[in-house]
């Protein structure tokens, strides 16, 4: 049985509420500023929202074998990410680039921006995982990078500094193989799990939510968007918070809720096409590779099937999820649904 989706919001609802909020905001700001301060600003302050997983050009070069010297992890400009977050109703803004805080140079001027990063960590088993670390300083970043090849040493520093951190895309094979002892470390020492990732299969997110519940972990959400289209369509909300500090205090107290989109094969494939467009815009001479882009749907299909396989394997081990028997009348036309069962 799927976990309750009472806090979920579909893209259509997001779009409607977004358009409504923009028109209302513009009306109150420019026509009735006093009422704007009383109603609209109060609403966004009372329900503080933040996309806790988003990338910019600060993530550096792509780490996929064969592409490390060719293209970037993301072509999102930091200023564009900030504007998109604000347009979509985010109260505070952060970016979580891979082992980098380079985007801070462009964004530190905004009072509602705070520093975070996505850290590539070496586990005691020798595997790698991604850890979202939030509300850090430049000094923290330097120490985190120094310790990231030793999970235990990094854990001691984060705990000592009382920094909030989460395991990202729990049921994804993106960083390679996983060992069962890795999950034991997560269960014992990591305070939060990312239970909704905007690029992940919906069932993988629901499984992460169940595992977080089993281990008593805080749940967070983020778009994990490497293109502008998905930024702030998946986010974490904390009612009653007015500052970044209160936002994370609310999360620690269990008052956070997750909202927004899951990932999907079609969404992933479309994002890759957008990514290629951004790459060609920066590197026009690379247009010679255009004929190869016909293979993109097959490549993303292979990746998506591997993600489903990875999720099913570990969900069965950790939370007892079993393969469902599909009846003829339950056939779903969506690609990922037919590989899920």
Secondary structure, 3 states (H helix, E strand, C coil): CCCCCCCCCCHHHHHHHHHHHHHHHHHHHHCCHHHHHHCHHHHHHHEEEECCCECCHHHCECCCCCCCCCCECCCCCHHHHHHHHHHCCCCCECCCCECCCCCHHHHCCCCCECCEEEEEEECCCCCEEEEEEECCCHHHHHHHHHHCCCHHHHHHHHHHCCCEEEECCCCCCCCCCCCHHHHHHHHHHCCEEEEEECCCCHHHHHHHHHHHHHHCCEEEEECCECCHHHCCCEEEEEECCCCHHHHHHHHHCCCEEEEECCCCHHHHHHHHHHHHHHHHHHCHHHHHHHHHHHHHHHHHHHHHHHHHHHHHHHHHHHHCCCCCCCCHHHCCCCHHHHHCC
